């Protein structure tokens, strides 16, 4: 069973949860960072990133919900972390930020995610 960490801006948290639910209905295990436990504080952000990094480590891939190509700074960090740890990064839409887009393995709706994960893992082994 594929394990996917689903990330996205807090602005689109409902979309992130919907994508994770869809991944589950397609037979994947899906996790999100969950809602931020604390209000916007450095400590709260650090806790959320540590939780996300741990879940990325336990996942086969990172799926980024990027409505209109937008990802915030925290999601950009999650993308960089996943990329640096050899995890395929798949986005729901083409990312606007070129530097972050360069780390993305592919663009797919959640329904095509399993195919992208298989393909990305095969090319990573070469």
N, C-alpha and C positions, 0 to 999 in steps of 0.2 A: 504494500500500500504506500502510495506517495504521501509525503508530509509536506505541506506548504505553509509558509508564514505569509499572511496577507497583511500588507501595510498600505497606508494612505494617510493623507492629511486629516487632522482632526475635523477640519471643515466638512469633510465628506465621510465621517465615521459611519453613518448609516450605509453608505455604499460599500465600505470595507466589510461590514458585517454581512451584507447581502452576498458579496463575492465569496466570503468564507462559507456561508451557508450553501451556496451553489456548489462550491468545491466538495463539500461534504456529501451532497446529494449525488455527486459524480463518483463517489467512492474514495475520495482523498481525505486524509486527516488535515484539518486546517486550524491554524491558530492565529490570533491577532495579539497586539500588545494590550488590548483592553483600553478602557477609558483611563485617562490620567487621574491618578489617585489624589494628587495635590493640585492646588491651583498653580498657575504659571510661576514656578520658582525654579531656581537652578537645581535644588535638591530633587524636586519632583521630576524634572526633565532627566536628570542623571538616573534616577530609579527606573523611569520608563525606558530609557535607552538600554540599560543593563538587562532589563526583562526582555526587551526585543532582541538584543544580541544573543541571549541564551536560547530564545526560541528559534532564531535563525540558525544557530549551531545545530539544533535538533531537527532541522528541516532539510528536505531535499532541494528546495528552491524558495525563492522570494517572489511573491506576486504583488505587484504595485498597482493599486487602484489610483489612476492618474486622470481624474476628470479634466477635460480640456488640456491635457498634458501637464497639469500642475502637480508638483510635489514640493512640500516645504523643506526647510532645513533639516529637521529631524529625519524625515524619510530619506533625504539625500544621504545622511550619515548611515542609515540602515542599508541603503543600496551599496554604498562604498564598502561597508563591513561585509555584506554578503559576497560581493565581487572579490574582495581580498581573501575570502575564505573559500573560494572556488565554487560558490553556489550560483546556479543559473538565476538570472534576474529577468523576469518577464513582466512587462507593463501592459495595462489595459489599453493604453493609447500612447502614441508617440510623445515622448517627453519634450517639453519646450526647452529646457536647459541643456545645451549641447554637451557640456562636460559630464553631466549625469547621464544623459542619453548614451554616451559612449560606453557605459558600463552595462547596458541592457542587452541581453541575449536575444530578445524577440518581443514582439507585440502580439497579444492575443486576448480574446475574450476568455473568461474563465472556462468555457466549454472546451477550448482547445489547449488548455494548460497542460494536461498529461502528455500530449504529443510533444510540446515544447520541452518539457522536462526530460523526456527520453532522449530527444535529439541533442539537447544541450549537454547532457551527461556523457553521451557517446563522444561528442567532439572534444569535451574536456579531457577524456582519457587519451586522446591522440597526442 
